[in-house]
Structure formats: C-alpha cells, structure tokens
Amino acid sequence: MKRWLALFVVLLLMGATWAQAELPEMKDGAVTIPWNDFKELLDRLQVKPATDEPEPPVDFVLGRGSLRGVLAGGQLDLKATYPLAVLKNGWVTVPLTGVDTPLADVLLDGRTAPITDQQGNVTLIVKGPANHSLTLRYRMAAPDRPGPGHVSVQLPRAAGQVLTIVGDKKYSSPSVDGATMSRGPGGVTTAILTGDQLSLRYTVALEQKQATQEKLPPKVLVENHTLVSIDEGFIRAVVQLAFEVRHAPVTEFRVVVPEGFEVADCSGASLAGWKVDPATRELTATIGFDVQGKYNLTLVLERSTKNESFEFLLPGTSVQSVERERGFFAVQVTGGVEVTTTGEVDGLQTVDAKELPAGLRGGATNPIVMSFKYLRHPFSAKLRVVRHKTQNVLGAAIDAANFVVQVTEDGDLVTRALYTVRNNRKQFLELTLPYGENTALWSTFVANKPVRPSQTKEGKILLPLEKSGYSGAELSSFTVEVIYYANLGSSFGVLGSMHLLLPKVDLPISQSALTVFAPNRFEYQRVGGSMRAPYQAPASGLLSRVMEEQPPGAPTALPPPPAKRAGADRAKARPDEYMLQQSQAEMEFQKRIRAAQQATDSGGALPARFAVPKKGAALRFEELVTIGEASDVRLMYGAKRLSQFGALAALLLAAALVWFARSIFAMGRVGHYLLAVGVVVLAVMAALGISIGYAIGGVLLAAAALLVRAVYRRIARKMGRAI
C-alpha cells in the first residue's frame, strides 16, 4: 500500500511531463523511495497559506551617491556610484537623467545595465525585490582656455551626493554652486551637494610660453558709466568700467580715485584683489587671469556730507595706461534736494536723460536731474546741493462721508454721519459738532466697534482711530460712525427757512452725500450752502420738491446723476459708487438710530428718546472735496397749499400785465415802474419754485383774450357798416 501511495505522489509532481510521454507497461511493478524523500514530497504538496504583505511606499530607493570627478585634458570625467534598493515585486523603471546628458556608460552590479529612453529620460529597467550597485560615468567638455570656466550636468535624484574633485595644475579654484566645499591636501576638493544639478566652476591660468616673435603692447579702451546718488548724509558713485583689451593680455587695471571719495567696494570676474595707494590715490585691481577682450570692473565710491547745503566736484575717475576713455554721468537725488552747476562746465556735454545708455538709466531708482557726456580727459564740473525742508504728507483721509438727517416739525433733528477712512499714522479723528449746546452725542463706532470719545478744552470730539492695513499696494479703509441729536431752535411755520449744518472734521473729505428726511406737509427749495442737489427735480409748486414721499430707511432707487456731455452728444449716466453707499446708509438709518437710543452711557442713563417719523420728503445733496470746513445746506420750505395760490397768482399777474399792457404804457413813467415791479414779482416766484409755465400760460391766455376781443370788434364794425 505504501508503494502505491509513493507512486501516486510522484505521478502528481511529474504529471505534466508524463502527460507528454507515454509510460511503459509494467505489470506487477513497484517503486521504492526512501522515507525522507517521500516526506519531502509530501511537504511540497501541501498548500501554504498566502501572506498579505503591504505594498512598499515607493518602488525603489536610490541611496547616497559617491561621485569622483577628474579635470584634465579639456574634459571632466565623472564617476557616480549609488546603492539601489528595488522594493517592489516585479519589474520597475528607475529614471536616471535626461537623454541630452553626456552619459558615457551605465553599469548595474559591474555589468552593462538595461536602459531605455522613456519620455526624454534615460531609464533603468530592473526587477525586484533586490539590492544593486548602480554606476554612471559622464564625460563632458571642460574648456581649458585661460579664464573662468563652467560645466553643468544633471544627476539622478538621490538621497544626498558627495563629490570629490581632482585636476591638473592648470585648473584652479574649483567650486560647486550651492554646495558645502572643503579642500584637502594634494589639490583634492570635496563638495556636499544639495540637489541633483551639478554646476562646477573653475579658473584656467594662462600657460607661460616663451615668445617666439615680437608682441605688440596691449591696447586698452574703456567706457565709463557713473551713477551719482545724492542721499541724506552721503554721496555714492557707482562707476562701471567696460574695458576692451587688444593685441596683448593684461592682468591688472589702475584707476585714480577722485579727491574726497573713498572706495567702498571693487568687484569683477575672477578678481584676485585690489588696493589703493593713499599717496597717489591710485587703485590697482589684479585679475586672476590674463585679460584679453572685454572685461567689466565696478567701483563703489562714497563721501559723507554734514551740511544741508554744500558744493562738490563731479566724481570723475581716471583710468591709467589706456588708449581711449569716454563715458557718461547721471546724477539722481532723493526728495527735497536741489542740484545745480556752479561756474563753468569744462570738457562735459549736457545730454538728455533719454540719451544715456540703457544700463546706466535703468540703474537709477530716483529721478535723474542731471546727465553729462565726456569724450576725453580732463573734464570738471562743480555741483551745488541745496537740501530743502521736507513737508509731511497726508497721513489719513476720508474717501466718502455719508450723512442721513431726520428733521421734525418741532425743529428736532437726528444725524447719522458715516465716514470711510484710510489711516496710516493719525491717532484721533477730530470732530466739531454743530449747534453748540443744543447738540447731544448719542453713539460713536470705529470699524464697527463702539469707542468712548474724548473731548478737548475747546469742545471738540476726539475719536481713536485704527491703523489701516494694506490691500495690495493700497491702504484698506474702515468706517467711523457718529450719531447725534440737535435742535434747530424753532418750529416749522407756514413759510420759512432752515440751515442744516454737518460736523466739521480735521481730515479732507473726497466726496460727501447728504439725505434729509423732512416733514411731508412742506415743499422745499435749496437756496444756499456748500452742498448741492445731485440732480434737478421738476418744479411743481411754490417750492421744488427734491424727491417723492417715502419713510426714512425705505429702500429707494437713486436717480442717476446728469449725463456728461462730449461735444453735442450725451454719454450714458451711471450712479456713482458713493451714491450707492448713501442709499445703503438710508436703509440702515432707522436701525442705527434705534440701536443708539437703546444704548446706555457709562452711568447707565439712556439718551433722549426720539420718535422717527414714518414718512417724509427725501432731499438729497452732494459735495466734492471738503477741506477744513463744515458742509451745510440752506433750505426754504412752504406749506403745500401755498403752491396752488402761488401758481394762480403767477397766472393772473402775467395775464394782467399783458391785458393791461397798453394802459400801463400809456401811464408813462409810473406805468413803466408798475411793469417792472410785475416782472420782478414773477422772477421771485420762479426763484421760489413756481414753474415758469404758469406765467407763460397767463401770457398766452391774455394774448388769446386780446385776440378774441380784436376779432370780435372787427366783425362788429363790419356788421354795423352793412346795416
């Protein structure tokens, strides 16, 4: 039985192979195997439970790279070795570098690695999980001509990279951009890189060769661009010297520094050092390689100034041992400084700032007030500097002031003033409330927060202001709200006038808008004051009504302002933003007044109760730019029933003047006086708001009556003759 079981196990393991080959017939055959082999076969047949291992967070890990570069023979040979750990089970692609990188070889565990071009990148194909050693070899040109050199290459993205650089003697001062450098013995340089971009800089010195033929002496040309900045307490001159060296190289440049100025800085490519001889004031700049061709050297000269007004010579440097020198000067100043020339300007041409080279003109951060050009030495110009006293600029302003006033027939009024403020450094807003002792302050808010006002000895109100933040390049605004009660001193009569005064503030106001809710039994006409009606309403009675009847705080559609004219055409009118803000202030009026009446002061006392009427005539006015004065408006009012009598009186007076015109003129001088009085009366009525149409109607009515009378008399005479 055991033999047959063993035979069955073997057949299961090798069934696939036996299925292809026909087994021989073996009657009464048997297979005998050792027990250990049989046990091993049973273990292999048992199905082991699968373990659910989590997927790795990344497919692969490229460890810290070790790089070694050799600078020699006009090229850089770079070998980079990285530990590569493939975590994912199966095939993985590892991007290495761009296809345009000068990559000489890629090795994986010392053998040629399988790489491909995948989306413009050199990509390694490897199967995991496994650990490998990845080696990349680069070979790129490193020019060995004298002067500064630069080599740049893209490296794989790894967990840190350390570079060791060695080179022959002609390559000096190797450095890597953004890396931590250290230099060891034997000319070995170590750099700890911070990214995957290798940017290597070096300097190649000129090989000293024995001249085989006579050489021409160097010929040096220079162009000088000097920007002179006059600031508070010092003068700075930035001198940009553009050299052009011909025929033979040079290794140093010598510049004479003007009297009174000290050298603050000297800079140039591969500058080995510079020094100034105090006796001759000659600056010698030594370059780390032989210069032939173009080279730029920059000097920064400074001079301290103590007096507000002084004179100084234009700081002209003189370059020694040059064939030709020419240049430009630009003088820029800060605010409050005036610069003029004194005496004659020798060897300099005054030019417009637009004629200056673009680099010199673009380096100025303040207005250029003077500009010169010179073609050769010597030249001189004495400048006089006068520093004027600077004035403080406006530290705060009010963009818009929105006023809503409710007036009752008893002469009581409540005013809500809403100021939109931009503040940079002002501590308080100073207000002077109108009507003196008849005024009571109810509430004050700054940035929608209640504040406690202060009062000066002169009776002015001080409100603490917040400092505006910045919204982009501009100061942001906040609101200041003031609500107060006052009494005009008299009640309304049948006919009269009232003078509405608004608070005076110590800040300029760009735009002001006023809405007056007045008793509905009257009609009103503006007769004076700094504020004017934003539009012309049609006249319909003794006094012009500025707007329809409406309750205070009711939402209203503001009529647009008059359209602006362009030639003979009218442009479309659009409501201004501050008028829309005024409409919002009207709608909030009742709510804010009630909130002010319910508030208590520090002693717990309530302010005087004031009943806001349900209806009233809405009168709207506006004013542009208010500085140092209180806005106001004067109104005449009259009962509505006077409108009918006024219109009838204008009609009858005009008709009478026309009807009795012949009799009036026949009276001589007295008649002329009567006619003049009648015309003046009509003009006064028109000024009070009587529509001129009533007077014209009276004239037409009288003229028609005279015409009918004349026609009647003529017909009557003809009929009398016929009889």
Secondary structure, DSSP 8 states (H G I E B T S, - for coil): -HHHHHHHHHHHHTHHHHHHS-----TT------HHHHHHHHHHHS----------SSSEEE--EEEEEEEETTEEEEEEEEEEEEEEEEEEEEEEEETTS-EEEEEETTEE--EEEETTEEEEEEEEEEEEEEEEEEEEE---SSEEEEEEEE----S-EEEEEEE-TTEEEEEETT-EEEE-GGG-EEEEESSSEEEEEEEE-------SS-----EEEEEEEEEEEEETTEEEEEEEEEEEEEEEEEEEEEEE--TT-EEEEEEETTEEEEEEETTTTEEEEEEEEEEEEEEEEEEEEEEE--SSEEEEE----EESS-SEEEEEEEEEE-TTEEEEEEEEEES-EE--GGGS-HHHHHT-SS-EEEEEEESSS--EEEEEEEE--------EEEEEEEEEEEE-TTSEEEEEEEEEEEESS--EEEEE-TTGGGEEEEEEEETTEE---EE-TTS-EEEE-----EETTEE--EEEEEEEEEE-SS---SEEEEEEE--EESS-EEEEEEEEEE-TTEEEEEEESS-B-SS-----SSS---S-EE-TT-----------EETTEE------HHHHHHHHHHHTHHHHHHHHHH---TTS---------S-EEEEEEEEEEE-SS--EEEEEEEETHHHHHHHHHHHHHHHHHHHTHHHHHHTTHHHHHHHHHHHHHHHHHHHTT--HHHHHHHHHHHHHHHHHHHHHHHHHHHHHHH-
